[in-house]
């Protein structure tokens, strides 16, 4: 599993971590660099505001810069946060895999047929 997201020590705040996104591993360029800030919320199918609330209420994150353009989300590095980082890595890896390989395979008498992914789990 690729580690697109990982915890990194905050340079400013002691004993705090930020979730860092490795842009070099990500195979697709994004037009706006600020798009990486909302990527986690989109992976979880949340609005950015709801992601910030989730991080604060469930993961114990501290939000810095509430009235500024960029909000810094600081974590304590607990097991829950590490599991959360693992979750968003798996979600992103799944999405990249579905984009790169949008077909299911079916074998019929030794012949392989490609079945396009139509969004349904049941292809019956």
Phi and psi in degrees as GROMACS dihedral restraints (atoms count N, CA, C in turn):
[ dihedral_restraints ]
;  ai    aj    ak    al  type     phi  dphi    fc
    3     4     5     6     1   -72.5    20    10
    4     5     6     7     1   149.3    20    10
    6     7     8     9     1  -105.8    20    10
    7     8     9    10     1    80.1    20    10
    9    10    11    12     1   -69.2    20    10
   10    11    12    13     1   -38.2    20    10
   12    13    14    15     1  -112.0    20    10
   13    14    15    16     1   142.6    20    10
   15    16    17    18     1  -153.5    20    10
   16    17    18    19     1   157.4    20    10
   18    19    20    21     1   -81.6    20    10
   19    20    21    22     1   135.9    20    10
   21    22    23    24     1  -132.7    20    10
   22    23    24    25     1   140.8    20    10
   24    25    26    27     1   -60.0    20    10
   25    26    27    28     1   137.8    20    10
   27    28    29    30     1   -71.5    20    10
   28    29    30    31     1   137.0    20    10
   30    31    32    33     1   -77.2    20    10
   31    32    33    34     1   -22.9    20    10
   33    34    35    36     1  -102.1    20    10
   34    35    36    37     1   -42.4    20    10
   36    37    38    39     1  -102.7    20    10
   37    38    39    40     1   124.5    20    10
   39    40    41    42     1   -69.5    20    10
   40    41    42    43     1   143.3    20    10
   42    43    44    45     1    58.7    20    10
   43    44    45    46     1    25.9    20    10
   45    46    47    48     1  -123.2    20    10
   46    47    48    49     1   154.3    20    10
   48    49    50    51     1  -126.5    20    10
   49    50    51    52     1   153.8    20    10
   51    52    53    54     1  -121.9    20    10
   52    53    54    55     1   151.3    20    10
   54    55    56    57     1   -85.1    20    10
   55    56    57    58     1   119.3    20    10
   57    58    59    60     1  -104.6    20    10
   58    59    60    61     1   141.8    20    10
   60    61    62    63     1  -106.4    20    10
   61    62    63    64     1   126.4    20    10
   63    64    65    66     1   -86.2    20    10
   64    65    66    67     1   101.2    20    10
   66    67    68    69     1   -70.5    20    10
   67    68    69    70     1   -20.6    20    10
   69    70    71    72     1   -75.0    20    10
   70    71    72    73     1   -28.4    20    10
   72    73    74    75     1   -81.8    20    10
   73    74    75    76     1   -25.9    20    10
   75    76    77    78     1   -70.4    20    10
   76    77    78    79     1   122.3    20    10
   78    79    80    81     1   -78.2    20    10
   79    80    81    82     1    -9.6    20    10
   81    82    83    84     1  -120.3    20    10
   82    83    84    85     1   131.8    20    10
   84    85    86    87     1   -73.6    20    10
   85    86    87    88     1   146.8    20    10
   87    88    89    90     1  -111.1    20    10
   88    89    90    91     1   141.4    20    10
   90    91    92    93     1   -68.2    20    10
   91    92    93    94     1   -38.4    20    10
   93    94    95    96     1  -115.7    20    10
   94    95    96    97     1   128.2    20    10
   96    97    98    99     1   -62.6    20    10
   97    98    99   100     1   -27.6    20    10
   99   100   101   102     1   -70.2    20    10
  100   101   102   103     1   -12.8    20    10
  102   103   104   105     1   -63.2    20    10
  103   104   105   106     1   -25.8    20    10
  105   106   107   108     1   -66.0    20    10
  106   107   108   109     1   -26.1    20    10
  108   109   110   111     1   -65.5    20    10
  109   110   111   112     1   -34.4    20    10
  111   112   113   114     1   -97.2    20    10
  112   113   114   115     1    -1.2    20    10
  114   115   116   117     1   -60.9    20    10
  115   116   117   118     1   -40.6    20    10
  117   118   119   120     1   -62.0    20    10
  118   119   120   121     1   -44.0    20    10
  120   121   122   123     1   -64.6    20    10
  121   122   123   124     1   -36.9    20    10
  123   124   125   126     1   -69.4    20    10
  124   125   126   127     1   -34.3    20    10
  126   127   128   129     1   -64.5    20    10
  127   128   129   130     1   -30.0    20    10
  129   130   131   132     1   -94.1    20    10
  130   131   132   133     1     2.7    20    10
  132   133   134   135     1    59.7    20    10
  133   134   135   136     1    41.7    20    10
  135   136   137   138     1  -121.3    20    10
  136   137   138   139     1   157.1    20    10
  138   139   140   141     1   -72.8    20    10
  139   140   141   142     1   162.4    20    10
  141   142   143   144     1   -62.5    20    10
  142   143   144   145     1   -39.2    20    10
  144   145   146   147     1   -63.7    20    10
  145   146   147   148     1   -41.4    20    10
  147   148   149   150     1   -68.6    20    10
  148   149   150   151     1   -34.4    20    10
  150   151   152   153     1   -62.5    20    10
  151   152   153   154     1   -43.2    20    10
  153   154   155   156     1   -62.7    20    10
  154   155   156   157     1   -40.8    20    10
  156   157   158   159     1   -64.1    20    10
  157   158   159   160     1   -42.3    20    10
  159   160   161   162     1   -61.3    20    10
  160   161   162   163     1   -45.5    20    10
  162   163   164   165     1   -62.3    20    10
  163   164   165   166     1   -40.9    20    10
  165   166   167   168     1   -70.4    20    10
  166   167   168   169     1   -47.2    20    10
  168   169   170   171     1   -81.0    20    10
  169   170   171   172     1   -38.4    20    10
  171   172   173   174     1   -96.9    20    10
  172   173   174   175     1   -35.3    20    10
  174   175   176   177     1  -103.9    20    10
  175   176   177   178     1    -0.9    20    10
  177   178   179   180     1    70.5    20    10
  178   179   180   181     1    28.5    20    10
  180   181   182   183     1   -75.4    20    10
  181   182   183   184     1   152.9    20    10
  183   184   185   186     1  -107.5    20    10
  184   185   186   187     1   128.3    20    10
  186   187   188   189     1  -100.1    20    10
  187   188   189   190     1   124.3    20    10
  189   190   191   192     1  -113.5    20    10
  190   191   192   193     1   134.1    20    10
  192   193   194   195     1    86.3    20    10
  193   194   195   196     1    44.0    20    10
  195   196   197   198     1   -61.8    20    10
  196   197   198   199     1   -29.2    20    10
  198   199   200   201     1  -101.7    20    10
  199   200   201   202     1    11.5    20    10
  201   202   203   204     1  -107.1    20    10
  202   203   204   205     1   176.3    20    10
  204   205   206   207     1   -69.2    20    10
  205   206   207   208     1   -44.3    20    10
  207   208   209   210     1  -107.8    20    10
  208   209   210   211     1   125.1    20    10
  210   211   212   213     1  -100.1    20    10
  211   212   213   214     1   130.3    20    10
  213   214   215   216     1   -95.0    20    10
  214   215   216   217     1   127.9    20    10
  216   217   218   219     1  -105.4    20    10
  217   218   219   220     1   116.1    20    10
  219   220   221   222     1  -107.3    20    10
  220   221   222   223     1   132.0    20    10
  222   223   224   225     1  -114.9    20    10
  223   224   225   226     1   164.2    20    10
  225   226   227   228     1   -96.7    20    10
  226   227   228   229     1    -4.0    20    10
  228   229   230   231     1    81.3    20    10
  229   230   231   232     1    24.2    20    10
  231   232   233   234     1   -73.9    20    10
  232   233   234   235     1   173.5    20    10
  234   235   236   237     1   -63.7    20    10
  235   236   237   238     1   -34.3    20    10
  237   238   239   240     1   -64.0    20    10
  238   239   240   241     1   -40.0    20    10
  240   241   242   243     1   -68.0    20    10
  241   242   243   244     1   -40.4    20    10
  243   244   245   246     1   -64.6    20    10
  244   245   246   247     1   -38.4    20    10
  246   247   248   249     1   -67.0    20    10
  247   248   249   250     1   -35.8    20    10
  249   250   251   252     1   -64.3    20    10
  250   251   252   253     1   -42.5    20    10
  252   253   254   255     1   -63.7    20    10
  253   254   255   256     1   -39.7    20    10
  255   256   257   258     1   -63.7    20    10
  256   257   258   259     1   -39.9    20    10
  258   259   260   261     1   -62.2    20    10
  259   260   261   262     1   -48.2    20    10
  261   262   263   264     1   -69.9    20    10
  262   263   264   265     1   -29.4    20    10
  264   265   266   267     1   -64.7    20    10
  265   266   267   268     1   -42.8    20    10
  267   268   269   270     1   -66.6    20    10
  268   269   270   271     1   -38.7    20    10
  270   271   272   273     1   -65.0    20    10
  271   272   273   274     1   -43.5    20    10
  273   274   275   276     1   -66.9    20    10
  274   275   276   277     1   -40.1    20    10
  276   277   278   279     1   -63.1    20    10
  277   278   279   280     1   -39.5    20    10
  279   280   281   282     1   -62.4    20    10
  280   281   282   283     1   -44.9    20    10
  282   283   284   285     1   -64.6    20    10
  283   284   285   286     1   -43.5    20    10
  285   286   287   288     1   -63.7    20    10
  286   287   288   289     1   -40.8    20    10
  288   289   290   291     1   -64.5    20    10
  289   290   291   292     1   -42.3    20    10
  291   292   293   294     1   -66.9    20    10
  292   293   294   295     1   -32.0    20    10
  294   295   296   297     1   -74.0    20    10
  295   296   297   298     1   -39.5    20    10
  297   298   299   300     1   -76.6    20    10
  298   299   300   301     1   -33.0    20    10
  300   301   302   303     1  -129.4    20    10
  301   302   303   304     1    76.3    20    10
  303   304   305   306     1   -81.2    20    10
  304   305   306   307     1    15.8    20    10
  306   307   308   309     1  -118.8    20    10
  307   308   309   310     1   146.0    20    10
  309   310   311   312     1   -95.1    20    10
  310   311   312   313     1   159.4    20    10
  312   313   314   315     1  -114.3    20    10
  313   314   315   316     1   143.3    20    10
  315   316   317   318     1  -136.8    20    10
  316   317   318   319     1   134.8    20    10
  318   319   320   321     1  -104.7    20    10
  319   320   321   322     1   128.8    20    10
  321   322   323   324     1  -131.8    20    10
  322   323   324   325     1   106.8    20    10
  324   325   326   327     1    54.2    20    10
  325   326   327   328     1    44.5    20    10
  327   328   329   330     1    81.8    20    10
  328   329   330   331     1    -4.8    20    10
  330   331   332   333     1  -101.6    20    10
  331   332   333   334     1   131.8    20    10
  333   334   335   336     1   -93.2    20    10
  334   335   336   337     1   126.6    20    10
  336   337   338   339     1  -112.6    20    10
  337   338   339   340     1   141.1    20    10
  339   340   341   342     1   -92.8    20    10
  340   341   342   343     1   132.3    20    10
  342   343   344   345     1  -113.0    20    10
  343   344   345   346     1   114.6    20    10
  345   346   347   348     1   -63.0    20    10
  346   347   348   349     1   143.0    20    10
  348   349   350   351     1   -75.0    20    10
  349   350   351   352     1   123.5    20    10
  351   352   353   354     1  -108.7    20    10
  352   353   354   355     1     7.7    20    10
  354   355   356   357     1    94.1    20    10
  355   356   357   358     1   -14.1    20    10
  357   358   359   360     1   -93.6    20    10
  358   359   360   361     1   143.3    20    10
  360   361   362   363     1   -73.7    20    10
  361   362   363   364     1   -34.2    20    10
  363   364   365   366     1   -96.7    20    10
  364   365   366   367     1   117.6    20    10
  366   367   368   369     1  -101.0    20    10
  367   368   369   370     1    27.1    20    10
